Amino acid sequence: MTPSKSPTAPPGAPPARTTRVAGRPALRLGPASWVLRVRALLVPVLGLALLVLLMAVNIGRGDFPISVGSVLDVLLGGGSRRDQFIVLDLRLPRSLTGALVGAALGLSGAIVQSIARNPLASPDVLGITWGASAGAVTVVVLGGSAGGISGLASSLGVPLAALAGGLIAGLAVYLLSWRRGIEGHRMVLVGIAISTLAVNLTNWLLTLGDVNDAARAMVWLTGSLNGRGWEHVQPVAIALALLVPATLFGAHALGALRFGEDTARGLGVRVNTARALLVLFAVLLAAVATAGAGPIGFVALATPQIALRLSGVGQPPLIASAVLGAALTVGADLVARTAFGAVELPVGVLTASLGAPYLMFLLVRGRRKVRA
């Protein structure tokens, strides 16, 4: 929904009412009105319904199967003690971590693609995810055997190191791609270079540590939700509770930046400040997601474009991208742990296998547009 001024609102009008702006239904509140786009509203609503269904199915699958109805009954406060223990203590944290991580990645990807105005821009392509991974692996490998990834000290050190690594990578991409503004293709090329450096740094760090620490780091680097508990849910949930409102508050700047820097300045937007803050939020979201479940690739790349096409709007919608990112991650985890029999794949392996062809499609499509 895009805000637009409406100076003709009568002084005695009710606080909020439905009217029409430029031939479209709109919600008017005092002197301002918001255009109501039905598709843009339906996508996050239906996405939430799909997310709840996928979580219920995912929670119900396991050595002790539970029906979807029983899972929903437990989540609403009912169910037997056995079902409550299995759902709330054993299985819900995994699905909830996947949903929160997917939402963070989807929202981060939508911000980056809107700023760069390039569908190829995403935290994993730009090196932010791998920068966070390099920071986390540094703690895991150089921290020795003092708890590894599962230790109490590492539960604090790994997220902080991932956050620091993601911030450093994001700052490097922003500064190196700045040339009197941000141009999408230059930003992608710089990000690919930063990503390559971070990957090589990570591989070098793996050769320095103990074989057991390196093995634990490799498992984490595949992007997995296995063994996630409430201690993994809380940091991601707190970070999203702080970052999502701040991001949505700055969403008006994204709409203005879509028309170019000169137009955005004419609309009263402080372009450099707004862009820097939004990039910071995107980096923090991607780093938090990486710290919570490892580098789950291509969720941040694909979901904003899926949300864009489903919503029928001009740029990746933030809320729809977050909801679809959560649904995609939980759905991928469901397939990864149930579709191959006794073999349980890390969710990052499945998302990467699905995302790689999508990335090739975007590259081919972009090349055709250039030729045209």
Helices and strands as residue ranges (DSSP letters): E 3-5, E 17-21, E 24-29, E 32-35, H 38-60, H 68-75, H 81-84, I 85-91, H 92-116, H 128-142, G 148-150, H 152-176, H 184-208, H 211-221, H 230-249, H 251-257, H 261-266, H 271-293, H 299-311, H 318-338, H 347-371
